Amino acid sequence: MTTAPLSPIPLPLPLPADNRVLSPLTGYTRAHWEAAADGLLHAAWQWATPGRALLDLPGRPSGSGVRSDGLEGYARTFLAAAFRVAGAGGKDPHGWLDRYADGLAAGTRTPGRDDAESWPLIRDHTVFGQPMVESASVALGLRLTRPWLWDRLDGRTQDRAEEWLRGSLRHTPAPNNWYLFPFTVAGFLESVGRGDAETTRARTRALDLLEGWYRGDGWYADGDGRAFDHYNGWALHLYPVLDAHLSGDRELLAHYGGRLREHLESFSLMFGADGAPLHFGRSLAYRFAAGAVVGMGAVSGHTPLSPGASRRLVSGSLRYFLERGATGEDGLLSLGWHGPHEATLQRYSGPASPYWASKAFVSLLAPADHPLWTAREEEAPSDGPDRVLSVRAPGLLLQSTRADGIVRLHNHGSDHVRPHEGESAAEADPHYGRFAYSTATGPSSAVNVADNHLSVLIGGARSVRRRIHPLGAGHGDGWGWAASWHMPVFPGLPPAVPGLRVESVTFVRGRHELRVHRVHGVPAGARVEQTGWATAPGGSPRSVLHGLYGWECEEEVRAPQGTAYTRWALLPRLAVDTVETEGTVVLVALASLTGEADPAPVGTAVSGVNVATGGGGAESGGDTVEVAWSEDGAVTRIAFGAGASASPSVSVVHTTR
């Protein structure tokens, strides 16, 4: 297959005029989505090799090397093209599929050869395994466009493509969502009559693992352990639900679709009123891929959201990034969040990595007459009244405020530490270890002062939070809480202090965050610190941290490397300069992140604090914190179990008057 070269287009992406009648909140319609897909593809295809097998986008290479990065460019943009063409019933006005057919033929002709077009072989994840990830995008693209691409290929090209794809079935994935890549390859091969025992084994293995990773409340762990993040949406839910949807397997669709529906009950609150997803977890350069699971819910019919609310979420996320510099003047998605941002990246990120954002275009599988596109846009969860929602299985607490549209996530359960791994301060991850994340702020970098963190400072070494042990979560009308404990670990030797443990509770209502910590076994002479949100100096939103009990001083510290939202950041910090005697320290603070123009001083929200130590808690020897709220006289009572107990416990009771 051949086609004419691409005609130049003005950049950044040209989009139709807003339609504020059908989409009063975002202005976007299905035509905007098609135009966005076409614009992204036009820009990326300027960097194709002559044989069209690789898209060598400019930028720093990933750890997998330039050839793997070129395959990544081909595969991930193929997803956008496949959703675009399949959703249009095969209409392909720009000839995208001709280009991908040419590239498939060239890339699989002599795979593994060091020449200008050949694709790298698929190997184990430990041996430059990135091509296994891309094999799933290639297979899914072929499955979506079968009548217009695969079925038009000659038999030899089909055989070569199959042989290359089968490398995914014959090698070892990384121990997480990667098992869904051979699952997806096998699903394609079976859909074109090339299934066998090898494909059956790959699919069975992936689905068996997925059952073991399901934790409840619609949430999967990303492998063994407690990693909960956006991979739930753009991988762990997307692949099995899309596979069942495409195959027409009603039993599987009901099973995995039911979990998707439950997932969206909480995940749909994880977008700010401006469209931003929560800045939390890894691979954030995928940006609006966060909306893929919302689109998949609408396409499959497994969603608690109305069609108008679903479109508001997916379109809000797409518009959020396109308006904030996600594509540069060349129209390419950059490595970062708004624009380029080095601290957001992982080692595996390369120039084409952001094009996993193509998964958001799964929404285009809903045809033009689908309610997703024809219904009038409706408010998303964060557009409505203030909400608090606890999600017990992953240990997350969500808090949204209508006044500024900000959503905050309080993390008491997701740590990205696998069960067999030790806890090393050298591997501290700002995208998991912090106590709180939001849609309006990003974490400070690993080399700056950590935001939203409780640290113990001993001998000049500042502790980090690695493995998180949930202690419970709950919510009521306008309030909620989540709790956890962790063992502080330190850079250098020794990495830990025997008996040192931090037990933490976050209680929220309105825009206020009550942060209560009990530090057990703290050595005499240590310093304890608590930080708040990292924000731009003098800008919006504003970050406040106010000590209520136990803290000795308040200060403001700098994060010169900034965040994904600001080049340079400030954050508030509380401190106990020197712990006088070894033992247990109870600390209470009130935090706030707000975009309100003239908020009331955060300290006025509380009318009284009472702390009882030694005997007042849930067990003998426990500690109790009671906080009275000024607005309505409600009282929050937090009771910790016995300090020396090998099994930490906490109870939270909120009483209104």
Salt bridges, closest charged atoms under 4 A:
ASP18 OD2 - ARG20 NH2 3.05
ASP18 OD2 - ARG319 NH1 2.95
GLU34 OE2 - ARG30 NH1 2.73
GLU34 OE2 - ARG84 NH1 3.46
ASP38 OD2 - ARG84 NH2 3.09
ASP38 OD2 - HIS94 NE2 3.24
GLU72 OE2 - ARG76 NH2 3.24
ASP102 OD2 - ARG52 NH1 2.82
ASP114 OD1 - ARG67 NH2 3.08
GLU134 OE1 - ARG76 NE 3.01
ASP151 OD1 - ARG146 NE 3.11
ASP159 OD1 - ARG194 NH1 2.93
GLU162 OE2 - ARG166 NE 2.82
GLU162 OE1 - ARG194 NH1 2.38
GLU163 OE2 - ARG170 NH1 3.09
GLU190 OE1 - ARG203 NE 3.54
ASP196 OD2 - ARG166 NH2 3.03
GLU198 OE1 - ARG166 NH1 2.65
GLU198 OE2 - ARG170 NE 2.91
GLU211 OE2 - HIS255 NE2 3.08
GLU211 OE1 - ARG259 NH2 2.81
ASP222 OD2 - ARG282 NH2 3.06
ASP243 OD1 - ARG143 NH1 2.75
ASP243 OD2 - ARG203 NH2 2.87
GLU323 OE2 - ARG319 NE 2.58
GLU342 OE2 - ARG60 NH1 2.96
GLU379 OE2 - ARG402 NH2 3.39
ASP383 OD2 - ARG312 NE 2.57
ASP404 OD2 - ARG408 NH2 3.58
GLU421 OE2 - ARG418 NH2 3.05
GLU423 OE2 - ARG467 NE 3.74
GLU427 OE1 - ARG466 NH2 3.39
ASP429 OD1 - HIS431 ND1 3.54
ASP451 OD1 - ARG434 NH1 2.29
GLU503 OE2 - ARG501 NH2 2.80
GLU503 OE1 - ARG518 NH2 2.77
GLU513 OE1 - ARG515 NH2 2.75
GLU529 OE1 - ARG462 NE 2.82
GLU529 OE2 - ARG527 NE 2.62
GLU529 OE1 - ARG573 NH1 3.62
GLU554 OE2 - HIS546 ND1 3.57
GLU555 OE2 - ARG527 NH2 2.91
GLU555 OE2 - ARG573 NE 2.72
ASP577 OD1 - ARG527 NH1 2.36
GLU596 OE2 - ARG511 NE 3.85
ASP623 OD2 - ARG518 NH1 2.64
GLU626 OE2 - ARG637 NE 3.37
GLU631 OE1 - ARG509 NH2 3.39
ASP632 OD2 - ARG509 NH2 2.98
